Amino acid sequence: MVRSFFTSCVILLSFALLESAVLSNVSLLPAVPDFLLICTIFFACVNGRIHGTVNGFFSGLLLDFLTAAPLGLHCIVRTTIGYACGFSNKTLNLNGVFLPAMLGAVATLAKAFLIWGVSIVFPISAGHYDIFSAEFLFEISANAVLTPVMFKFLGIFRKTLVVGTDEAS
């Protein structure tokens, strides 16, 4: 459990730095694909609600520190998404293309609606998405396309990421 958590934290830190330092400075991208959200979905789907919640909180905390977002905004959103995706623990076939793409798109849409909900409660401190903008359409499309690719990549680390696997399998 501890090894899985630390491995996932290293992966999340690597992708947080990629998102905030590299991809956010590429002027050709209308929006940055959310690799941390995709990682949180993967960790939650293979390890369950607790692991998804903890990794969602950690990825949100990383984003809160690396961006100008109010502290806790991404934490609450990603914790909620990690918990919700954790209900599908070991029940979904993550090896295909269609299901992971749908998970990425639905999680991006859920992120937008959760941020919108937070912006209703705290209107000054939280910005929200315009779900009818080209930027959001690009982000949801990029996340849907990149989710199966990221799931294949994260599958390389499956032995150290998955909690509770028996050694005989």
C-alpha positions in Angstrom: 0.0 0.0 0.0 2.7 2.5 0.9 4.9 1.6 -2.1 1.8 2.0 -4.3 1.1 5.4 -2.8 4.6 6.7 -3.2 4.9 5.4 -6.7 1.6 7.2 -7.6 2.8 10.4 -5.9 6.0 10.4 -8.0 4.0 9.9 -11.2 1.6 12.7 -10.2 4.4 15.0 -9.4 6.0 14.3 -12.7 2.8 15.0 -14.6 2.1 18.1 -12.5 5.5 19.5 -13.5 4.8 18.6 -17.2 1.4 20.3 -17.1 2.4 23.5 -15.3 6.0 24.0 -16.6 5.9 22.7 -20.1 2.5 22.4 -21.6 1.1 25.6 -20.1 3.7 27.5 -22.0 2.9 26.1 -25.4 1.0 28.8 -27.1 -0.5 26.5 -29.8 -2.6 24.7 -27.2 -5.9 26.4 -26.4 -6.1 24.4 -23.2 -3.8 22.0 -21.4 -4.8 18.3 -21.2 -5.4 17.3 -17.6 -2.9 14.4 -17.1 -3.4 14.6 -13.3 -7.1 13.9 -13.7 -6.4 11.0 -15.9 -3.9 9.6 -13.4 -6.4 10.0 -10.6 -9.0 8.1 -12.6 -6.6 5.3 -13.3 -5.5 5.0 -9.6 -9.1 5.1 -8.5 -10.2 2.4 -11.0 -7.5 0.0 -10.1 -7.2 0.5 -6.4 -10.6 1.7 -5.2 -12.2 4.7 -3.4 -9.6 5.2 -0.7 -6.6 5.2 -3.0 -8.5 7.4 -5.5 -9.5 9.8 -2.9 -6.0 10.2 -1.5 -4.5 10.5 -4.9 -7.2 13.0 -6.0 -6.4 15.1 -2.9 -2.7 14.9 -3.5 -3.0 15.8 -7.2 -5.3 18.7 -6.3 -2.9 19.9 -3.7 -0.1 19.8 -6.3 -2.2 21.8 -8.7 -3.2 24.3 -6.1 0.4 25.0 -5.2 1.6 25.1 -8.8 -1.2 27.3 -10.2 -2.8 30.5 -9.0 -6.0 28.7 -8.0 -7.4 29.2 -4.5 -5.9 26.7 -2.1 -8.3 23.7 -1.8 -10.2 24.3 -5.1 -8.6 21.5 -7.0 -8.3 19.4 -3.9 -12.1 19.2 -3.4 -12.8 18.6 -7.1 -10.2 15.9 -7.6 -11.0 14.2 -4.3 -14.6 13.9 -5.3 -13.8 12.6 -8.8 -11.3 10.1 -7.3 -13.9 8.8 -4.8 -16.5 8.5 -7.5 -14.2 6.6 -9.9 -13.2 4.3 -7.1 -16.6 2.7 -7.1 -15.6 1.0 -10.4 -12.7 -0.7 -8.6 -11.6 -3.7 -10.7 -14.9 -4.0 -12.4 -14.1 -2.1 -15.6 -11.9 -3.3 -18.5 -9.4 -0.5 -18.7 -7.4 -2.2 -21.5 -9.7 -1.0 -24.3 -10.0 2.3 -26.0 -13.7 3.3 -25.8 -14.3 2.9 -22.0 -11.2 4.8 -20.9 -12.0 7.6 -23.4 -15.5 7.9 -22.0 -14.1 7.9 -18.4 -11.7 10.8 -19.4 -14.5 12.8 -21.1 -17.0 12.3 -18.2 -14.4 13.1 -15.6 -13.5 16.3 -17.4 -17.2 17.2 -17.6 -17.6 16.4 -13.9 -14.6 18.6 -13.1 -16.2 21.5 -14.9 -19.5 21.1 -13.1 -17.8 20.7 -9.7 -15.8 23.9 -10.3 -19.0 25.6 -11.4 -20.7 24.4 -8.2 -17.8 25.7 -6.0 -18.0 29.0 -7.9 -21.7 29.4 -6.8 -20.8 29.0 -3.2 -17.6 31.0 -3.4 -18.1 33.4 -6.3 -15.1 35.7 -5.7 -12.4 33.1 -5.3 -13.2 30.4 -7.9 -13.3 30.8 -11.6 -15.4 28.4 -13.7 -15.4 26.9 -17.1 -17.4 28.0 -20.0 -18.6 24.6 -21.2 -19.6 26.0 -24.6 -16.1 27.5 -25.3 -13.5 26.2 -27.8 -11.1 25.8 -24.9 -13.3 23.4 -23.0 -14.1 21.5 -26.2 -10.4 21.1 -26.8 -9.7 20.0 -23.2 -12.5 17.4 -23.1 -11.4 16.1 -26.5 -7.8 16.0 -25.6 -8.6 14.2 -22.3 -10.8 11.7 -24.1 -8.1 10.9 -26.7 -5.2 10.8 -24.1 -6.9 8.7 -21.5 -6.5 5.3 -23.3 -2.9 6.2 -24.0 -2.2 7.2 -20.4 -3.9 4.0 -19.2 -1.5 2.0 -21.4 1.4 4.0 -20.1 0.4 3.6 -16.4 -0.2 -0.1 -17.0 3.6 -0.4 -17.2 3.8 0.4 -13.5 0.8 -1.8 -12.6 2.8 -4.2 -10.4 3.8 -1.3 -8.1 0.6 0.7 -8.4 -2.1 -1.9 -7.8 -2.8 -2.7 -4.1 -3.7 -6.2 -3.1 -2.6 -8.2 -6.1 -1.5 -11.7 -5.4 2.0 -12.7 -6.6 0.8 -15.9 -8.3 -1.2 -14.0 -11.0 
